[in-house]
């Protein structure tokens, strides 16, 4: 990727963020649409997590990774400190792989 492309993408990102700040008070979105936008953001996040958890190279990633994500999700839900959440999730996946679980 060339420097020109990096600069153009960086400027575009900055301008989109600035537009959000500038237009915040000028645009009004109906409450129903705002609710759907919140739901869409949640659905997108869930889809990204599911894809990253379950697939690798176009196929199933195996059972160790989803188990690690599940342990991390439960730890985060129980409000365990973030560093420990990451260690628990990675440790679970690594431990299962050591035991031969794909």
TORPA-4810 file (N, C-alpha, C, O; in nm, 3 decimals):
<nodes>
NODE_1_0.085_-0.117_0.000_0.000_0.000_0.000_0.089_0.123_0.000_0.188_0.131_0.073_X
NODE_2_0.053_0.218_-0.083_0.136_0.338_-0.095_0.104_0.438_0.016_0.000_0.431_0.081_X
NODE_3_0.197_0.531_0.034_0.178_0.635_0.136_0.059_0.723_0.103_-0.011_0.769_0.192_X
NODE_4_0.036_0.746_-0.025_-0.078_0.829_-0.064_-0.208_0.765_-0.020_-0.298_0.833_0.030_X
NODE_5_-0.219_0.633_-0.038_-0.340_0.563_0.003_-0.358_0.569_0.155_-0.469_0.588_0.204_X
NODE_6_-0.249_0.554_0.228_-0.255_0.560_0.374_-0.301_0.698_0.419_-0.384_0.710_0.509_X
NODE_7_-0.247_0.802_0.358_-0.284_0.939_0.394_-0.430_0.968_0.359_-0.501_1.031_0.437_X
NODE_8_-0.475_0.922_0.242_-0.614_0.944_0.202_-0.708_0.871_0.297_-0.809_0.927_0.340_X
NODE_9_-0.678_0.747_0.331_-0.763_0.671_0.423_-0.762_0.735_0.562_-0.866_0.741_0.628_X
NODE_10_-0.647_0.782_0.607_-0.640_0.848_0.737_-0.721_0.977_0.738_-0.793_1.004_0.834_X
NODE_11_-0.710_1.056_0.633_-0.787_1.181_0.624_-0.937_1.151_0.618_-1.017_1.220_0.682_X
NODE_12_-0.975_1.049_0.543_-1.116_1.011_0.534_-1.171_0.967_0.669_-1.283_1.002_0.705_X
NODE_13_-1.093_0.891_0.742_-1.136_0.846_0.875_-1.152_0.966_0.967_-1.251_0.975_1.040_X
NODE_14_-1.057_1.056_0.965_-1.065_1.176_1.049_-1.187_1.259_1.014_-1.258_1.305_1.103_X
NODE_15_-1.214_1.278_0.884_-1.328_1.360_0.843_-1.460_1.295_0.880_-1.555_1.365_0.915_X
NODE_16_-1.470_1.162_0.873_-1.593_1.094_0.913_-1.618_1.110_1.063_-1.731_1.130_1.105_X
NODE_17_-1.513_1.101_1.141_-1.528_1.120_1.286_-1.565_1.265_1.317_-1.648_1.291_1.404_X
NODE_18_-1.504_1.357_1.248_-1.535_1.498_1.267_-1.679_1.528_1.226_-1.747_1.607_1.292_X
NODE_19_-1.726_1.465_1.120_-1.864_1.485_1.076_-1.962_1.438_1.183_-2.067_1.501_1.202_X
NODE_20_-1.931_1.331_1.252_-2.017_1.284_1.360_-2.029_1.386_1.471_-2.137_1.405_1.527_X
NODE_21_-1.918_1.451_1.504_-1.920_1.552_1.609_-1.995_1.677_1.563_-2.075_1.734_1.638_X
NODE_22_-1.969_1.720_1.440_-2.029_1.843_1.388_-2.180_1.826_1.365_-2.257_1.917_1.394_X
NODE_23_-2.221_1.711_1.314_-2.361_1.690_1.279_-2.445_1.635_1.393_-2.566_1.616_1.376_X
NODE_24_-2.387_1.608_1.505_-2.459_1.546_1.618_-2.583_1.626_1.658_-2.689_1.567_1.679_X
NODE_25_-2.570_1.757_1.668_-2.683_1.839_1.711_-2.772_1.884_1.596_-2.883_1.932_1.619_X
NODE_26_-2.726_1.871_1.474_-2.802_1.917_1.358_-2.895_1.811_1.301_-2.996_1.843_1.238_X
NODE_27_-2.863_1.686_1.323_-2.943_1.576_1.270_-3.023_1.513_1.382_-2.971_1.489_1.492_X
NODE_28_-3.148_1.487_1.354_-3.226_1.414_1.454_-3.277_1.286_1.389_-3.332_1.287_1.279_X
NODE_29_-3.259_1.178_1.460_-3.301_1.046_1.412_-3.417_1.002_1.500_-3.410_1.015_1.623_X
NODE_30_-3.523_0.951_1.440_-3.634_0.903_1.522_-3.588_0.796_1.621_-3.493_0.722_1.594_X
NODE_31_-3.656_0.790_1.733_-3.616_0.696_1.840_-3.615_0.552_1.790_-3.527_0.474_1.827_X
NODE_32_-3.710_0.517_1.707_-3.717_0.381_1.654_-3.594_0.348_1.569_-3.537_0.239_1.580_X
NODE_33_-3.554_0.442_1.484_-3.435_0.422_1.400_-3.310_0.412_1.487_-3.222_0.331_1.461_X
NODE_34_-3.303_0.496_1.590_-3.188_0.491_1.681_-3.178_0.355_1.750_-3.069_0.303_1.769_X
NODE_35_-3.292_0.300_1.786_-3.293_0.166_1.849_-3.242_0.061_1.751_-3.164_-0.026_1.789_X
NODE_36_-3.287_0.071_1.626_-3.241_-0.025_1.525_-3.091_-0.010_1.497_-3.023_-0.109_1.472_X
NODE_37_-3.041_0.112_1.502_-2.897_0.132_1.483_-2.818_0.068_1.597_-2.713_0.007_1.574_X
NODE_38_-2.867_0.080_1.719_-2.802_0.014_1.833_-2.804_-0.137_1.816_-2.704_-0.204_1.842_X
NODE_39_-2.918_-0.191_1.773_-2.928_-0.336_1.752_-2.837_-0.381_1.639_-2.778_-0.489_1.646_X
NODE_40_-2.824_-0.300_1.534_-2.737_-0.335_1.422_-2.591_-0.340_1.466_-2.516_-0.427_1.423_X
NODE_41_-2.551_-0.246_1.551_-2.414_-0.246_1.601_-2.387_-0.371_1.684_-2.280_-0.431_1.674_X
NODE_42_-2.483_-0.410_1.766_-2.468_-0.531_1.846_-2.461_-0.655_1.757_-2.378_-0.743_1.779_X
NODE_43_-2.547_-0.661_1.656_-2.547_-0.776_1.565_-2.415_-0.785_1.489_-2.364_-0.895_1.467_X
NODE_44_-2.361_-0.672_1.448_-2.232_-0.672_1.378_-2.120_-0.723_1.468_-2.035_-0.800_1.424_X
NODE_45_-2.119_-0.679_1.592_-2.018_-0.724_1.686_-2.028_-0.874_1.711_-1.927_-0.944_1.713_X
NODE_46_-2.149_-0.924_1.729_-2.170_-1.069_1.749_-2.124_-1.147_1.626_-2.061_-1.252_1.640_X
NODE_47_-2.155_-1.097_1.507_-2.114_-1.166_1.384_-1.962_-1.170_1.372_-1.906_-1.272_1.331_X
NODE_48_-1.895_-1.062_1.406_-1.749_-1.060_1.399_-1.687_-1.157_1.500_-1.592_-1.228_1.468_X
NODE_49_-1.742_-1.161_1.621_-1.690_-1.253_1.722_-1.714_-1.397_1.680_-1.624_-1.481_1.693_X
NODE_50_-1.833_-1.427_1.628_-1.864_-1.563_1.586_-1.774_-1.608_1.471_-1.725_-1.721_1.470_X
NODE_51_-1.751_-1.519_1.375_-1.665_-1.554_1.262_-1.522_-1.579_1.307_-1.459_-1.675_1.265_X
NODE_52_-1.471_-1.491_1.392_-1.333_-1.507_1.440_-1.319_-1.629_1.530_-1.212_-1.690_1.535_X
NODE_53_-1.425_-1.665_1.601_-1.419_-1.777_1.693_-1.429_-1.910_1.622_-1.357_-2.004_1.655_X
NODE_54_-1.517_-1.920_1.526_-1.551_-2.050_1.468_-1.480_-2.085_1.338_-1.479_-2.202_1.300_X
NODE_55_-1.421_-1.988_1.269_-1.361_-2.017_1.140_-1.213_-1.984_1.136_-1.164_-1.896_1.206_X
NODE_56_-1.144_-2.060_1.052_-1.002_-2.035_1.026_-0.972_-2.088_0.887_-0.989_-2.207_0.860_X
NODE_57_-0.928_-2.001_0.799_-0.895_-2.043_0.664_-1.015_-2.096_0.586_-0.999_-2.184_0.502_X
NODE_58_-1.132_-2.045_0.611_-1.251_-2.087_0.539_-1.317_-2.212_0.593_-1.418_-2.256_0.539_X
NODE_59_-1.264_-2.270_0.699_-1.322_-2.390_0.757_-1.339_-2.375_0.907_-1.312_-2.270_0.964_X
NODE_60_-1.385_-2.482_0.970_-1.408_-2.482_1.114_-1.275_-2.476_1.187_-1.180_-2.546_1.150_X
NODE_61_-1.266_-2.393_1.289_-1.141_-2.370_1.361_-1.110_-2.479_1.462_-0.998_-2.484_1.514_X
NODE_62_-1.203_-2.566_1.491_-1.183_-2.668_1.593_-1.255_-2.628_1.721_-1.316_-2.522_1.728_X
NODE_63_-1.247_-2.714_1.821_-1.322_-2.692_1.945_-1.245_-2.616_2.051_-1.307_-2.561_2.143_X
NODE_64_-1.113_-2.609_2.042_-1.034_-2.543_2.146_-1.059_-2.392_2.148_-1.074_-2.334_2.255_X
NODE_65_-1.064_-2.329_2.032_-1.084_-2.184_2.027_-1.222_-2.143_2.079_-1.230_-2.053_2.163_X
NODE_66_-1.332_-2.207_2.033_-1.462_-2.169_2.090_-1.470_-2.193_2.241_-1.535_-2.117_2.313_X
NODE_67_-1.406_-2.298_2.290_-1.406_-2.323_2.434_-1.331_-2.212_2.508_-1.375_-2.167_2.613_X
NODE_68_-1.220_-2.167_2.453_-1.146_-2.056_2.514_-1.226_-1.928_2.514_-1.225_-1.854_2.613_X
NODE_69_-1.295_-1.900_2.405_-1.379_-1.780_2.398_-1.493_-1.790_2.499_-1.528_-1.691_2.563_X
NODE_70_-1.551_-1.908_2.513_-1.658_-1.927_2.610_-1.609_-1.902_2.752_-1.676_-1.834_2.831_X
NODE_71_-1.492_-1.956_2.786_-1.436_-1.934_2.919_-1.407_-1.785_2.940_-1.434_-1.731_3.047_X
NODE_72_-1.354_-1.719_2.838_-1.328_-1.575_2.848_-1.457_-1.495_2.864_-1.461_-1.399_2.940_X
NODE_73_-1.562_-1.534_2.791_-1.690_-1.464_2.802_-1.751_-1.479_2.941_-1.804_-1.384_2.997_X
NODE_74_-1.742_-1.600_2.995_-1.796_-1.622_3.130_-1.714_-1.542_3.232_-1.771_-1.483_3.324_X
NODE_75_-1.584_-1.540_3.216_-1.500_-1.463_3.308_-1.530_-1.313_3.299_-1.536_-1.245_3.401_X
NODE_76_-1.551_-1.263_3.176_-1.585_-1.121_3.160_-1.721_-1.092_3.220_-1.741_-0.987_3.281_X
NODE_77_-1.815_-1.183_3.202_-1.949_-1.167_3.259_-1.944_-1.163_3.412_-2.022_-1.092_3.476_X
NODE_78_-1.851_-1.239_3.469_-1.834_-1.241_3.615_-1.748_-1.123_3.664_-1.717_-1.114_3.782_X
NODE_79_-1.712_-1.034_3.572_-1.635_-0.913_3.602_-1.495_-0.940_3.655_-1.445_-0.872_3.745_X
NODE_80_-1.433_-1.042_3.598_-1.293_-1.072_3.629_-1.208_-0.965_3.558_-1.246_-0.920_3.450_X
NODE_81_-1.096_-0.923_3.615_-1.010_-0.824_3.548_-0.971_-0.871_3.407_-0.950_-0.990_3.382_X
NODE_82_-0.962_-0.774_3.315_-0.944_-0.805_3.173_-0.820_-0.890_3.146_-0.826_-0.983_3.065_X
NODE_83_-0.710_-0.860_3.211_-0.588_-0.938_3.188_-0.612_-1.084_3.223_-0.567_-1.173_3.151_X
NODE_84_-0.681_-1.109_3.331_-0.712_-1.245_3.371_-0.809_-1.312_3.273_-0.800_-1.432_3.249_X
NODE_85_-0.902_-1.235_3.218_-0.994_-1.289_3.116_-0.913_-1.340_2.997_-0.937_-1.451_2.948_X
NODE_86_-0.819_-1.261_2.950_-0.736_-1.301_2.836_-0.652_-1.423_2.870_-0.643_-1.516_2.790_X
NODE_87_-0.592_-1.425_2.988_-0.509_-1.539_3.029_-0.593_-1.665_3.041_-0.550_-1.772_2.998_X
NODE_88_-0.712_-1.654_3.098_-0.800_-1.771_3.111_-0.842_-1.825_2.975_-0.840_-1.946_2.952_X
NODE_89_-0.880_-1.736_2.886_-0.924_-1.778_2.753_-0.809_-1.843_2.675_-0.826_-1.951_2.617_X
NODE_90_-0.694_-1.779_2.675_-0.579_-1.834_2.603_-0.532_-1.964_2.667_-0.497_-2.059_2.597_X
NODE_91_-0.531_-1.968_2.799_-0.489_-2.089_2.870_-0.581_-2.206_2.843_-0.535_-2.320_2.830_X
NODE_92_-0.711_-2.179_2.836_-0.806_-2.286_2.806_-0.783_-2.341_2.666_-0.775_-2.463_2.648_X
NODE_93_-0.771_-2.252_2.569_-0.749_-2.297_2.430_-0.616_-2.372_2.419_-0.609_-2.477_2.355_X
NODE_94_-0.511_-2.318_2.480_-0.380_-2.384_2.473_-0.383_-2.519_2.544_-0.328_-2.617_2.493_X
NODE_95_-0.446_-2.524_2.662_-0.454_-2.650_2.734_-0.528_-2.758_2.657_-0.487_-2.874_2.656_X
NODE_96_-0.637_-2.719_2.593_-0.712_-2.817_2.513_-0.631_-2.863_2.393_-0.638_-2.981_2.356_X
NODE_97_-0.556_-2.774_2.333_-0.473_-2.814_2.219_-0.360_-2.907_2.262_-0.325_-3.000_2.190_X
NODE_98_-0.305_-2.882_2.379_-0.203_-2.973_2.433_-0.260_-3.113_2.454_-0.192_-3.213_2.432_X
NODE_99_-0.386_-3.118_2.497_-0.453_-3.246_2.519_-0.498_-3.313_2.389_-0.550_-3.424_2.391_X
NODE_100_-0.479_-3.246_2.278_-0.512_-3.306_2.148_-0.645_-3.266_2.090_-0.685_-3.317_1.986_X
NODE_101_-0.714_-3.174_2.156_-0.841_-3.125_2.102_-0.809_-3.025_1.992_-0.734_-2.930_2.015_X
NODE_102_-0.863_-3.045_1.872_-0.829_-2.953_1.761_-0.884_-2.813_1.782_-0.863_-2.726_1.698_X
</nodes>
